[in-house]
Amino acid sequence: MGNLGWMAAGATVFLAVVLVAMHFDRGQDVAAELAWQSARIEGVDRMSVALESAAEAEKSAVMAITDEDSVAYADQARAASATVERERQALEAGLRDHGTPAERDLLAKFGVVFADFRRVDDEILPLAVQNTNLKAYALAYGPAADALRDTGAALEHLVTDGSASPRRADLTAAALGAEVAALRVQALLPPHIAEEDDGKMASLEAQMGGEEGVVRKDLDALAALGAGPLVDEAVAGWARFLELKGQILALSHANTNVRSLAISLRRKRQVTAACQSALDELRDAIKAEPIAGADRVPALPR
């Protein structure tokens, strides 16, 4: 019995040692699994933050009023998107060997919508930095308005100087007719710059063409009436305005601010929401992954 007692005691000691070893090994496994789960969640969170930064920078690029600011924000948007992609690739590599099929599928789903996100940015950002509509407005309210003001001033002086002319009524009618028609052309420029639809732009241009015909007719009538150098000044001012109007319409047709804003408010908003939704699903799946023993560690034998 003595030998059996020693054998039983030895077996008990051996089992205790094994249980202790198992306890520490299991504790280390649980800690490693919890750390890996936390690392995955943090990776998803970094992707989410960078994605939001990219979206905000894109909006700033669209809304900026100078080329320099637009370019700076566009660069920030691209850099933030690159951060998302780096995090995505890192997580993809980790999930390849240490992730569940569901997590890999959800990350792949995010990859698809994020590719759409970047394609939309590739369309928006080159448009945003051109600022053609803002440049058109600057010309319309700056040099073009100045040229038309010079035209109007010459026509008004012509009426004043011709007050004693026997053909005063004809001079006044032609001068005022030219000035009013010119102002109507000017008034049609801002709606053209703001317009998104090419068909409506064409309609506005047709209206401009009709008013320009009136201006030409009245200026020719003034020349025929021998109105003198003031007619030449009015003609020169009108020619400058028409040249600038051509530049304004070309910028307006490029429509980069209007187009980039429309894409940002529609497609970009939708694809950003889809990306964030995919990340939320992935984060929830990682959090819900069970880790055996995470809530308790087996007690040591007494």
C-alpha positions as CSV (number, residue, x, y, z in Angstrom):
1,M,0.0,0.0,0.0
2,G,2.9,2.3,0.7
3,N,4.0,2.1,-2.9
4,L,0.5,2.6,-4.1
5,G,0.2,5.7,-1.9
6,W,3.4,7.1,-3.3
7,M,2.2,6.4,-6.8
8,A,-1.1,8.1,-6.1
9,A,0.5,11.1,-4.6
10,G,2.9,11.3,-7.5
11,A,0.0,11.2,-10.0
12,T,-1.8,13.9,-8.1
13,V,1.3,16.1,-8.2
14,F,1.8,15.4,-12.0
15,L,-1.8,16.3,-12.7
16,A,-1.6,19.5,-10.8
17,V,1.5,20.5,-12.8
18,V,-0.3,19.7,-16.0
19,L,-3.4,21.7,-15.0
20,V,-1.2,24.7,-14.0
21,A,0.6,24.5,-17.3
22,M,-2.7,24.3,-19.2
23,H,-4.1,27.2,-17.1
24,F,-1.2,29.5,-18.2
25,D,-1.2,28.3,-21.8
26,R,-4.9,28.9,-22.0
27,G,-4.5,32.3,-20.5
28,Q,-1.9,33.2,-23.0
29,D,-4.1,32.0,-25.9
30,V,-7.1,34.0,-24.7
31,A,-4.9,37.1,-24.3
32,A,-3.5,36.7,-27.8
33,E,-7.0,36.1,-29.3
34,L,-8.4,39.2,-27.4
35,A,-5.4,41.3,-28.6
36,W,-6.0,40.1,-32.2
37,Q,-9.7,40.9,-32.0
38,S,-8.9,44.4,-30.6
39,A,-6.3,44.9,-33.4
40,R,-8.9,44.1,-36.0
41,I,-11.5,46.4,-34.5
42,E,-8.9,49.2,-34.3
43,G,-8.0,48.7,-37.9
44,V,-11.6,49.0,-39.0
45,D,-12.0,52.1,-36.9
46,R,-8.9,53.6,-38.5
47,M,-10.4,52.9,-41.9
48,S,-13.7,54.5,-40.9
49,V,-12.0,57.7,-39.6
50,A,-9.8,57.9,-42.7
51,L,-12.8,57.4,-45.0
52,E,-14.7,60.2,-43.3
53,S,-11.6,62.4,-43.6
54,A,-11.4,61.6,-47.3
55,A,-15.1,62.5,-47.8
56,E,-14.8,65.8,-45.9
57,A,-11.7,66.8,-47.8
58,E,-13.5,66.0,-51.1
59,K,-16.4,68.3,-50.1
60,S,-14.0,71.0,-49.2
61,A,-12.3,70.7,-52.6
62,V,-15.6,71.1,-54.3
63,M,-16.6,74.1,-52.2
64,A,-13.3,75.9,-52.1
65,I,-13.3,79.3,-54.0
66,T,-9.6,79.3,-55.1
67,D,-7.6,76.9,-57.2
68,E,-5.0,76.7,-54.5
69,D,-7.4,75.6,-51.8
70,S,-9.2,73.2,-54.1
71,V,-5.9,71.5,-55.0
72,A,-4.8,71.3,-51.3
73,Y,-8.1,69.7,-50.3
74,A,-8.1,67.3,-53.2
75,D,-4.6,66.2,-52.2
76,Q,-5.9,65.6,-48.7
77,A,-8.8,63.6,-50.0
78,R,-6.4,61.4,-52.0
79,A,-4.0,60.9,-49.1
80,A,-6.9,59.9,-46.7
81,S,-8.2,57.4,-49.3
82,A,-4.7,56.0,-49.6
83,T,-4.7,55.5,-45.8
84,V,-7.9,53.6,-46.0
85,E,-6.5,51.3,-48.7
86,R,-3.3,50.6,-46.7
87,E,-5.4,49.7,-43.7
88,R,-7.7,47.5,-45.9
89,Q,-4.7,45.6,-47.3
90,A,-3.2,45.1,-43.9
91,L,-6.5,43.7,-42.5
92,E,-7.0,41.6,-45.6
93,A,-3.5,40.0,-45.0
94,G,-4.3,39.4,-41.3
95,L,-7.7,37.8,-42.1
96,R,-6.3,35.6,-44.7
97,D,-4.8,33.3,-42.1
98,H,-6.4,34.4,-38.8
99,G,-9.9,35.5,-39.7
100,T,-13.3,33.9,-40.2
101,P,-14.9,33.4,-43.6
102,A,-17.6,35.9,-42.7
103,E,-15.1,38.5,-41.8
104,R,-13.2,37.9,-45.1
105,D,-16.5,38.2,-47.0
106,L,-17.4,41.4,-45.3
107,L,-14.0,43.0,-45.9
108,A,-14.3,41.9,-49.6
109,K,-17.7,43.6,-49.7
110,F,-16.2,46.8,-48.3
111,G,-13.4,46.6,-51.0
112,V,-16.0,46.6,-53.7
113,V,-17.9,49.7,-52.5
114,F,-14.6,51.4,-51.6
115,A,-13.4,50.9,-55.2
116,D,-16.6,52.8,-56.2
117,F,-15.8,55.5,-53.7
118,R,-12.3,56.0,-55.3
119,R,-13.7,56.0,-58.8
120,V,-16.2,58.7,-57.9
121,D,-13.3,60.7,-56.4
122,D,-11.3,60.2,-59.6
123,E,-14.2,61.9,-61.4
124,I,-15.0,64.7,-58.8
125,L,-11.5,65.9,-57.8
126,P,-10.1,66.8,-61.3
127,L,-13.3,68.8,-61.9
128,A,-13.3,70.5,-58.5
129,V,-9.8,72.0,-58.9
130,Q,-10.7,73.7,-62.3
131,N,-13.3,76.0,-60.8
132,T,-14.6,77.0,-64.2
133,N,-17.9,78.3,-62.9
134,L,-16.2,80.5,-60.3
135,K,-13.9,81.9,-63.0
136,A,-16.9,82.5,-65.3
137,Y,-18.6,84.5,-62.5
138,A,-15.5,86.5,-61.9
139,L,-15.3,87.5,-65.5
140,A,-19.0,88.2,-65.7
141,Y,-19.1,90.5,-62.7
142,G,-15.6,91.9,-63.3
143,P,-14.1,92.7,-66.8
144,A,-17.4,92.0,-68.7
145,A,-19.4,94.2,-66.4
146,D,-16.7,96.9,-66.9
147,A,-16.8,96.7,-70.6
148,L,-20.6,96.9,-70.7
149,R,-20.4,99.9,-68.3
150,D,-18.2,101.7,-70.8
151,T,-20.6,100.9,-73.6
152,G,-23.5,102.3,-71.6
153,A,-21.6,105.4,-70.6
154,A,-20.8,106.2,-74.3
155,L,-24.4,105.6,-75.3
156,E,-25.7,107.9,-72.5
157,H,-23.3,110.7,-73.4
158,L,-24.4,110.3,-77.0
159,V,-28.0,111.0,-76.0
160,T,-26.9,114.0,-74.0
161,D,-24.7,115.4,-76.7
162,G,-27.4,114.8,-79.3
163,S,-30.1,116.7,-77.4
164,A,-29.9,119.6,-79.9
165,S,-29.9,117.4,-83.0
166,P,-32.9,117.4,-85.3
167,R,-32.8,113.6,-85.2
168,R,-32.7,113.5,-81.4
169,A,-35.6,111.1,-81.1
170,D,-33.9,108.6,-83.5
171,L,-30.6,108.9,-81.6
172,T,-32.2,108.5,-78.3
173,A,-34.3,105.5,-79.4
174,A,-31.3,103.7,-80.9
175,A,-29.0,104.4,-78.0
176,L,-31.4,103.4,-75.3
177,G,-32.5,100.3,-77.4
178,A,-28.8,99.2,-77.7
179,E,-28.2,99.8,-74.0
180,V,-31.3,97.9,-72.8
181,A,-30.6,94.9,-75.1
182,A,-27.0,94.8,-73.9
183,L,-28.1,94.7,-70.3
184,R,-30.5,91.9,-71.1
185,V,-27.6,89.9,-72.5
186,Q,-25.6,90.6,-69.3
187,A,-28.6,89.5,-67.1
188,L,-28.7,86.1,-68.9
189,L,-25.1,85.3,-68.1
190,P,-25.4,84.3,-64.4
191,P,-28.3,81.8,-65.1
192,H,-26.2,80.3,-67.8
193,I,-23.2,79.9,-65.5
194,A,-25.4,78.2,-62.8
195,E,-27.2,76.0,-65.2
196,E,-26.5,72.2,-65.3
197,D,-28.5,71.2,-68.3
198,D,-27.0,71.8,-71.8
199,G,-30.4,72.2,-73.4
200,K,-31.3,75.0,-71.1
201,M,-27.9,76.6,-71.7
202,A,-28.7,76.5,-75.4
203,S,-32.0,78.2,-74.8
204,L,-30.3,81.0,-72.9
205,E,-27.7,81.4,-75.6
206,A,-30.5,81.8,-78.2
207,Q,-32.1,84.6,-76.1
208,M,-28.7,86.2,-75.9
209,G,-28.3,86.0,-79.7
210,G,-31.6,87.7,-80.2
211,E,-30.6,90.6,-77.9
212,E,-27.2,90.9,-79.5
213,G,-28.9,91.3,-82.9
214,V,-30.8,94.3,-81.4
215,V,-27.6,95.8,-80.1
216,R,-25.9,95.5,-83.5
217,K,-28.9,97.0,-85.3
218,D,-29.1,100.0,-83.0
219,L,-25.3,100.6,-83.1
220,D,-25.5,100.5,-86.9
221,A,-28.3,102.9,-86.8
222,L,-26.3,105.3,-84.6
223,A,-23.4,105.1,-87.0
224,A,-25.7,105.9,-89.9
225,L,-27.0,108.9,-88.0
226,G,-23.5,110.3,-87.8
227,A,-23.3,110.1,-84.0
228,G,-19.5,110.5,-84.1
229,P,-16.7,109.2,-81.9
230,L,-19.1,108.2,-79.1
231,V,-20.5,105.5,-81.3
232,D,-17.0,104.2,-81.9
233,E,-16.5,104.1,-78.1
234,A,-19.8,102.2,-77.6
235,V,-18.9,99.7,-80.4
236,A,-15.4,99.1,-78.9
237,G,-16.9,98.5,-75.4
238,W,-19.5,96.1,-76.9
239,A,-16.8,94.2,-78.8
240,R,-14.8,93.8,-75.6
241,F,-17.9,92.5,-73.8
242,L,-18.7,90.0,-76.6
243,E,-15.1,88.7,-76.4
244,L,-15.4,88.2,-72.7
245,K,-18.8,86.7,-73.1
246,G,-17.3,84.0,-75.3
247,Q,-14.8,83.2,-72.6
248,I,-17.6,83.1,-70.0
249,L,-19.7,80.7,-72.0
250,A,-16.8,78.4,-72.6
251,L,-16.1,78.3,-68.9
252,S,-19.8,77.9,-68.2
253,H,-20.1,74.9,-70.5
254,A,-17.1,73.2,-68.8
255,N,-19.3,73.5,-65.7
256,T,-16.8,71.9,-63.4
257,N,-18.1,73.4,-60.2
258,V,-21.7,72.5,-60.9
259,R,-20.9,69.0,-62.1
260,S,-18.6,68.2,-59.2
261,L,-21.1,69.5,-56.7
262,A,-23.9,67.4,-58.3
263,I,-21.8,64.3,-58.2
264,S,-20.7,65.0,-54.6
265,L,-24.3,65.5,-53.4
266,R,-25.7,62.5,-55.2
267,R,-23.3,59.6,-56.0
268,K,-20.6,60.4,-53.6
269,R,-22.9,60.7,-50.6
270,Q,-24.5,57.3,-51.5
271,V,-21.2,55.5,-52.0
272,T,-19.7,57.0,-48.8
273,A,-22.8,55.7,-46.8
274,A,-22.3,52.3,-48.4
275,C,-18.7,52.2,-47.3
276,Q,-19.4,53.1,-43.8
277,S,-22.2,50.6,-43.6
278,A,-19.9,47.9,-44.8
279,L,-17.3,48.8,-42.2
280,D,-20.0,48.8,-39.5
281,E,-21.0,45.3,-40.5
282,L,-17.4,44.1,-40.4
283,R,-16.8,45.8,-37.0
284,D,-19.9,44.1,-35.6
285,A,-18.9,40.7,-36.9
286,I,-15.5,41.0,-35.3
287,K,-16.9,42.1,-32.0
288,A,-19.4,39.2,-32.1
289,E,-16.8,36.5,-32.7
290,P,-16.7,34.2,-29.7
291,I,-13.5,33.6,-27.8
292,A,-13.7,30.6,-25.6
293,G,-12.5,31.4,-22.1
294,A,-12.5,35.1,-22.6
295,D,-15.0,35.5,-19.7
296,R,-13.2,33.2,-17.4
297,V,-10.0,31.3,-16.9
298,P,-10.2,27.7,-15.4
299,A,-9.5,27.7,-11.7
300,L,-6.3,26.1,-10.4
301,P,-6.7,22.8,-8.5
302,R,-6.6,23.0,-4.8
